[in-house]
Amino acid sequence: MQANKETIKDAVVNCLRSIYDPEIPVNIYDLGLIYNIDVDDELNVKVLMTMTAPDCPEAEYMFQEVKQMISWIKEVKSVDVELTFDPPWTMDRIPDEVKLELGLL
């Protein structure tokens, strides 16, 4: 199958769903820490993400893990991960089905 922007984006989401926040038993994608995934025509990937708190002790580790996991996708040419705290993460970013699993609803 020929890789295209959509298949690469799906592969990136799958990678992100394999990375878990060490303090909350939810992957970083479903936790709402990923603000944007952009795949350009040359299959370069840019991810805009946040942490649950600006002083998260695992921030550097998770940032590097995101970059490394995406770079393992064979067709991806380059990976750029940007960390932002604007807007700050809130629990409103967690989908209701995940909140239900966590007992928050």
N, C-alpha and C positions, 0 to 999 in steps of 0.2 A: 504494500500500500504506500502510495506517495504521501509524504508528510506535507501538511499545509498548516496555515495559521491556526485553524480550528483544532486539528488533531494535536498540534503541539500544545495549545492552551489546555486541552483535556488532559494531556500527559502531565503538564505542570500542576494542574489541580490535583491529580492523583498523587504526585510527589508530595505536595503540600499536605495532603490528607494523611501522609505517613509520618509527619512530624508533630509531636505532641508537646504541649506546654507542660513543663515539669511540675507545675503546681496545680493544674486543673486537668482532669483526665479527658481532655478533648483535643482533637487535632487543631492546628493553628488556622486552617482554612474555615472549618465549621465554627471555630471560636470567634471568627470575625476579625482576625488580625491581619488579613490580606485585604487591602483597600482596592488594589487594581493589579491586573495582569495584562500586559500589552505584548503582543507578538507582532513584529514587523514583517514585511515581505521577504526579508532575507533570513527569517527565523531567529532573530535576536530577541531575547526575552527581557522585559523589564518588569520588576515586581515592586509595588509600593506597599509597604507593610508597617505595622506598628507593634507595640508591646502592650500588655495590660496596664503597665505603669512605666513612667520614664526611668525609674531607678531599678527596673527589673534586673536582678543579678544574672539572669540567663540570657540577656539580650544579645551579647556578642556571640555566644554559642549558637543561639537559634538563628541569628543573622547568617552566620557562616554555614550552618547546616542547610538553610534554604538555598543558598548559592550553590553549594556542592551538590545537593540532590538534583537540582534543575540541570546543572552542567553534565550530569550523567545521562541525560536524554540525548541520544546519539545525534539527532538532526539539529539540535540547538547550536547555533553558531557562537553566541555569547550570552552571558547572564549579567544583568545589572540589578542589584537589589538596593532599594532606597528605604531607609528607616525614617518615619515621620511620627510626630505626636500631634499633628494638626490635621484633622480634629482628633482630640483624645479618644481613646477607646473607652466604650461604656458597654455594660451588659446588654444594652439594646441591640448591639450588633450580633448577638447570638440568636440564631433562628429558634423559633418556638419549639420545634421538635427536639432540639438539643437541650433547651432549657427544661423540657419535660423529662428527658433522660437524666439530667442532673438534679431533678427534684426541685427546680426553681419555679415551677408553675403548679 
